[in-house]
Amino acid sequence: MEPEPAEFSLAALDHYRRVLEGCHARGLTPIVTFHHFVSPRWLLGAGGWEAPETAERFAAFCGRATEHLGDLIGLACTMNEPNLPDLLAVLGVAGGPREARAHFPMFAHAAAALGVDPSTIAPFQLTSSDEAFAVKLAAHRAGRDAITAVRGDLPVGWTLANTDYHATEGAEDVVADIRARINGRYLVESRDDDFVGVQTYNRTLLGPDGRPAPVPEGALLNSTGEEIYPWALESVIREAADIAGVPVYVTENGLSTDDDTQRVAFFDEAIGCVARCLADGIDVRGYVAWTLLDNFEWIFGYGPKFGLAAVDRTTFARTPKPSAAHLGGIARANGLA
């Protein structure tokens, strides 16, 4: 949409307008995320998500996109999972401090292609520095203001990767600190927004060293070897409502499995969590399942199957799974049977 600084592609803007029109034609209200990990190459060459100028550049992008698309948007999210790098740092998959980036092939190769020093390469999803937190927060606020300047009635927030952190014996204080850094400080900054989106799939069990602990013996596992724990959603919703104090949307929740009966059971438990929160007066505005189609799951490729519909990668035929009908029944009834 912005292949060069302040130069916008009308063809790309029109493409997304057709997508939104297609949603409305099918009775769908679009929830639009303005930044979902992918940044222009020129932005990374100019310091990426650690450069203070990025906030102003992002706001200009949000404003221009809203001018072209805003009348078709039902809910606006400035950015997706700005706290994900902090979570990846806990899991041991982060980009690392500036001085270490030259030793990572990804950063070194990107820097060579852009003609900059590796220490300046700061992609959105792999930058857990204090500078990145400050820049993302400033960009979120500036982007929110730019969106509402064009369409003042459009609800704006952001979506957070808020896992339910559990402590093994002796890890209570460490886990409390991690929870505050990854979940809490972003929720505090959500207090002036119209809503906050929470995205969670399971719990994260941590040991005294702050690293992930082994999955409990006998636990039911998903297709990637993680514990199936739908009850994490209730904890995450309650934490968001308690700290942020704004309406909550569940903007991602689902299960990677090749056994669709597991997905059906997962939905029942997870939506039951939402129902308990609603019964206690928590303002939960909606639940969005991840995801419609078996898709490309970032570094995991086409392996994990989160979809309500299977996709034949040769013919591209889509086949709804029983879980799609099950979730549709819950939606039509506006609750569990």
C-alpha positions as CSV (number, residue, x, y, z in Angstrom):
1,M,0.0,0.0,0.0
2,E,2.9,2.3,0.6
3,P,5.8,1.0,-1.5
4,E,7.8,4.3,-1.0
5,P,7.6,6.8,1.8
6,A,4.3,8.8,1.5
7,E,3.6,7.2,-2.0
8,F,0.5,5.2,-1.9
9,S,-0.6,2.6,-4.4
10,L,-4.2,3.2,-5.6
11,A,-4.3,-0.3,-7.0
12,A,-3.5,-1.8,-3.6
13,L,-6.0,0.5,-1.8
14,D,-8.6,-0.5,-4.3
15,H,-7.8,-4.2,-3.8
16,Y,-8.5,-3.9,-0.1
17,R,-11.7,-1.9,-0.8
18,R,-12.9,-4.8,-2.9
19,V,-12.1,-7.2,-0.1
20,L,-14.1,-5.1,2.4
21,E,-17.0,-4.8,-0.1
22,G,-16.9,-8.6,-0.5
23,C,-17.3,-9.0,3.3
24,H,-20.3,-6.7,3.4
25,A,-21.9,-8.5,0.5
26,R,-21.7,-11.7,2.5
27,G,-23.2,-10.1,5.7
28,L,-19.8,-9.8,7.5
29,T,-18.6,-6.9,9.5
30,P,-14.9,-6.4,8.9
31,I,-12.4,-6.1,11.8
32,V,-9.4,-4.5,10.1
33,T,-5.8,-4.6,11.4
34,F,-3.7,-1.8,10.0
35,H,-0.4,-3.5,10.8
36,H,0.0,-7.3,11.0
37,F,3.8,-7.8,11.2
38,V,4.7,-6.9,7.6
39,S,6.6,-3.6,7.2
40,P,7.8,-1.9,4.0
41,R,11.5,-2.5,3.2
42,W,12.2,1.2,3.2
43,L,10.9,1.4,6.8
44,L,13.3,-1.3,7.9
45,G,16.1,0.5,6.1
46,A,15.3,3.6,8.1
47,G,15.5,2.0,11.5
48,G,12.2,0.1,11.6
49,W,10.4,-0.2,14.8
50,E,13.1,1.3,16.9
51,A,13.2,4.6,15.0
52,P,11.2,7.4,16.6
53,E,10.1,8.7,13.1
54,T,8.2,5.4,12.6
55,A,5.3,6.6,14.8
56,E,4.6,9.6,12.5
57,R,5.0,7.5,9.4
58,F,2.6,4.9,10.7
59,A,0.0,7.6,11.6
60,A,0.2,8.9,8.0
61,F,-0.3,5.4,6.7
62,C,-3.4,4.9,9.0
63,G,-4.9,8.2,8.0
64,R,-4.5,7.6,4.2
65,A,-5.9,4.0,4.5
66,T,-8.9,5.2,6.5
67,E,-9.7,7.9,4.0
68,H,-9.9,5.2,1.3
69,L,-11.4,2.3,3.3
70,G,-12.9,3.7,6.6
71,D,-16.5,3.8,5.5
72,L,-16.4,-0.1,5.2
73,I,-14.6,-0.9,8.5
74,G,-16.5,-2.0,11.5
75,L,-13.7,-2.2,14.0
76,A,-10.2,-0.9,13.7
77,C,-7.0,-2.5,15.2
78,T,-3.9,-0.4,14.8
79,M,-1.5,-3.3,15.2
80,N,-1.4,-7.0,15.8
81,E,0.4,-8.4,18.9
82,P,2.9,-5.6,19.6
83,N,3.9,-7.6,22.7
84,L,4.7,-10.8,20.7
85,P,8.5,-10.1,20.7
86,D,8.5,-10.0,24.5
87,L,6.7,-13.4,24.5
88,L,9.2,-14.8,22.0
89,A,12.0,-13.7,24.2
90,V,10.6,-15.8,27.0
91,L,10.3,-18.7,24.6
92,G,13.9,-18.2,23.4
93,V,13.0,-17.1,19.8
94,A,13.8,-13.3,19.9
95,G,15.9,-11.1,17.7
96,G,18.2,-10.3,20.6
97,P,19.9,-7.0,21.6
98,R,21.3,-4.6,19.0
99,E,24.9,-5.7,19.4
100,A,24.0,-9.3,18.8
101,R,22.1,-8.9,15.6
102,A,25.1,-9.1,13.3
103,H,25.4,-12.8,14.4
104,F,21.9,-13.7,13.2
105,P,21.9,-14.6,9.5
106,M,18.5,-13.1,9.0
107,F,19.5,-9.7,10.3
108,A,22.9,-9.7,8.6
109,H,21.4,-10.6,5.2
110,A,18.6,-8.0,5.5
111,A,21.2,-5.4,6.5
112,A,23.4,-6.2,3.5
113,A,20.4,-6.0,1.1
114,L,19.4,-2.6,2.6
115,G,22.9,-1.2,2.9
116,V,22.7,-0.5,6.6
117,D,24.2,-1.8,9.8
118,P,22.7,-5.0,11.3
119,S,22.2,-3.3,14.6
120,T,19.6,-1.0,13.0
121,I,17.4,-3.8,11.6
122,A,14.3,-3.7,13.8
123,P,11.4,-5.8,12.4
124,F,8.1,-5.5,14.2
125,Q,7.8,-9.1,15.5
126,L,11.4,-9.7,16.5
127,T,12.3,-6.6,18.5
128,S,11.9,-6.8,22.2
129,S,13.9,-3.7,23.2
130,D,12.7,-0.8,25.3
131,E,13.1,1.4,22.3
132,A,10.7,-0.8,20.3
133,F,8.1,-0.6,23.1
134,A,8.3,3.2,23.1
135,V,8.0,3.4,19.3
136,K,5.1,0.9,19.1
137,L,3.2,2.7,21.8
138,A,3.7,6.1,20.2
139,A,2.7,4.6,16.8
140,H,-0.4,3.0,18.3
141,R,-1.5,6.3,19.8
142,A,-0.7,8.4,16.7
143,G,-2.4,5.8,14.4
144,R,-5.5,5.7,16.6
145,D,-5.7,9.5,16.4
146,A,-5.2,9.5,12.7
147,I,-8.0,6.9,12.2
148,T,-10.5,8.8,14.4
149,A,-9.6,12.1,12.7
150,V,-11.0,10.7,9.5
151,R,-13.9,8.7,11.0
152,G,-14.6,9.7,14.6
153,D,-17.2,7.0,15.3
154,L,-14.9,4.1,14.4
155,P,-13.9,2.1,17.5
156,V,-10.1,1.7,17.7
157,G,-7.8,-0.5,19.8
158,W,-5.0,-3.0,19.3
159,T,-4.7,-6.8,19.7
160,L,-2.4,-8.4,22.2
161,A,-0.8,-11.9,22.4
162,N,-1.7,-12.4,26.1
163,T,-0.9,-15.9,27.2
164,D,-2.1,-17.3,30.6
165,Y,1.2,-17.8,32.5
166,H,1.4,-20.5,35.1
167,A,4.3,-21.1,37.6
168,T,5.9,-24.4,38.6
169,E,7.0,-24.6,42.2
170,G,9.4,-21.8,43.0
171,A,8.6,-19.8,39.9
172,E,5.9,-17.6,41.3
173,D,7.8,-14.3,41.5
174,V,9.5,-14.8,38.1
175,V,6.1,-15.5,36.4
176,A,4.5,-12.5,38.1
177,D,7.3,-10.3,36.6
178,I,6.9,-11.9,33.1
179,R,3.1,-11.5,33.2
180,A,3.5,-7.9,34.1
181,R,6.0,-7.2,31.3
182,I,4.3,-9.1,28.5
183,N,0.6,-8.7,29.4
184,G,0.2,-6.0,32.1
185,R,2.1,-3.0,30.7
186,Y,0.4,-3.3,27.3
187,L,-3.0,-3.5,29.0
188,V,-2.3,-0.4,31.1
189,E,-1.6,1.4,27.8
190,S,-5.0,0.2,26.5
191,R,-7.0,2.2,29.0
192,D,-7.6,5.2,26.6
193,D,-8.7,2.9,23.7
194,D,-12.2,1.9,22.7
195,F,-11.5,-1.8,23.3
196,V,-8.7,-4.3,23.6
197,G,-8.4,-7.5,21.6
198,V,-6.9,-10.5,23.3
199,Q,-5.4,-13.5,21.4
200,T,-4.6,-16.7,23.2
201,Y,-4.4,-20.4,22.5
202,N,-3.2,-22.1,25.6
203,R,-1.3,-21.5,28.8
204,T,2.5,-21.2,29.2
205,L,4.0,-23.1,32.1
206,L,7.3,-21.6,33.3
207,G,10.0,-22.7,35.6
208,P,12.1,-20.7,38.2
209,D,14.5,-19.7,35.5
210,G,11.7,-18.1,33.5
211,R,12.0,-20.6,30.7
212,P,9.1,-22.9,29.5
213,A,8.7,-26.0,31.7
214,P,7.8,-29.5,30.3
215,V,4.2,-30.2,29.5
216,P,2.5,-32.0,32.4
217,E,2.6,-35.8,32.1
218,G,-0.6,-37.1,30.6
219,A,-1.7,-33.8,29.1
220,L,-3.7,-33.8,25.9
221,L,-1.5,-32.3,23.1
222,N,-2.2,-30.4,19.9
223,S,-0.6,-31.2,16.6
224,T,2.5,-29.2,17.4
225,G,3.1,-30.9,20.8
226,E,1.7,-28.1,23.0
227,E,-0.8,-28.7,25.8
228,I,-4.4,-28.3,24.9
229,Y,-5.7,-25.8,27.5
230,P,-8.8,-23.8,26.4
231,W,-9.4,-22.5,29.9
232,A,-6.5,-20.1,29.5
233,L,-9.0,-17.8,27.7
234,E,-11.0,-17.0,30.8
235,S,-7.9,-15.9,32.7
236,V,-6.8,-13.7,29.9
237,I,-10.2,-12.0,29.5
238,R,-10.5,-11.4,33.2
239,E,-7.0,-9.9,33.3
240,A,-7.6,-7.6,30.4
241,A,-10.9,-6.4,31.8
242,D,-9.4,-5.8,35.2
243,I,-6.3,-3.9,34.1
244,A,-7.4,-2.1,30.9
245,G,-11.0,-1.5,32.0
246,V,-12.3,-1.3,28.5
247,P,-14.5,-3.6,26.4
248,V,-12.8,-6.9,25.4
249,Y,-12.9,-8.7,22.1
250,V,-11.4,-12.2,21.7
251,T,-9.8,-11.6,18.4
252,E,-8.0,-14.9,18.0
253,N,-8.6,-18.3,19.7
254,G,-8.4,-21.8,18.3
255,L,-6.7,-25.1,18.1
256,S,-4.1,-26.7,15.8
257,T,-5.2,-30.3,15.4
258,D,-5.8,-32.9,12.7
259,D,-8.7,-34.3,14.8
260,D,-11.7,-32.0,14.3
261,T,-13.5,-33.6,17.3
262,Q,-10.8,-32.0,19.5
263,R,-11.5,-28.6,17.9
264,V,-15.3,-28.9,18.6
265,A,-14.5,-29.8,22.3
266,F,-12.0,-26.9,22.4
267,F,-14.6,-24.4,21.1
268,D,-17.2,-25.6,23.7
269,E,-14.7,-25.1,26.6
270,A,-13.4,-21.7,25.3
271,I,-16.8,-20.3,24.6
272,G,-17.9,-21.5,28.0
273,C,-15.1,-19.3,29.4
274,V,-16.5,-16.3,27.6
275,A,-20.0,-17.2,28.9
276,R,-18.7,-17.2,32.5
277,C,-17.1,-13.8,32.0
278,L,-20.3,-12.4,30.6
279,A,-22.3,-13.8,33.5
280,D,-20.0,-12.0,35.9
281,G,-20.6,-8.7,34.1
282,I,-17.4,-8.5,32.1
283,D,-17.9,-6.5,28.8
284,V,-16.9,-9.1,26.2
285,R,-18.1,-7.9,22.8
286,G,-17.2,-10.8,20.6
287,Y,-15.4,-14.0,19.9
288,V,-13.4,-14.6,16.7
289,A,-12.1,-18.1,16.0
290,W,-8.7,-18.6,14.4
291,T,-9.3,-19.4,11.7
292,L,-11.5,-19.9,8.7
293,L,-9.1,-21.8,6.4
294,D,-6.1,-24.1,7.1
295,N,-3.5,-21.5,6.2
296,F,0.2,-20.6,6.1
297,E,1.2,-20.3,9.8
298,W,4.3,-18.1,9.5
299,I,7.5,-20.1,10.2
300,F,5.5,-23.3,10.7
301,G,4.2,-23.2,7.1
302,Y,1.2,-25.3,6.2
303,G,1.8,-27.9,8.9
304,P,-0.5,-26.6,11.7
305,K,-4.2,-27.0,10.9
306,F,-6.3,-24.3,12.7
307,G,-9.0,-24.0,10.0
308,L,-12.7,-24.5,10.1
309,A,-12.3,-25.6,6.5
310,A,-9.7,-27.8,4.9
311,V,-7.8,-26.5,1.8
312,D,-6.6,-28.7,-1.0
313,R,-3.3,-27.0,-1.9
314,T,-3.4,-28.4,-5.5
315,T,-6.9,-27.5,-6.5
316,F,-7.6,-24.9,-3.8
317,A,-10.9,-26.5,-3.0
318,R,-12.2,-25.6,0.4
319,T,-14.1,-28.2,2.5
320,P,-15.9,-27.2,5.7
321,K,-15.2,-29.4,8.7
322,P,-17.8,-30.4,11.3
323,S,-16.4,-27.7,13.6
324,A,-17.5,-25.0,11.1
325,A,-21.1,-26.1,11.5
326,H,-20.7,-26.5,15.2
327,L,-19.4,-23.0,15.6
328,G,-22.1,-21.7,13.3
329,G,-24.7,-23.2,15.5
330,I,-23.3,-21.5,18.6
331,A,-23.3,-18.2,16.7
332,R,-26.9,-18.6,15.6
333,A,-28.0,-19.5,19.1
334,N,-25.8,-16.7,20.6
335,G,-24.4,-19.2,23.1
336,L,-23.8,-22.8,24.0
337,A,-26.7,-25.3,24.1
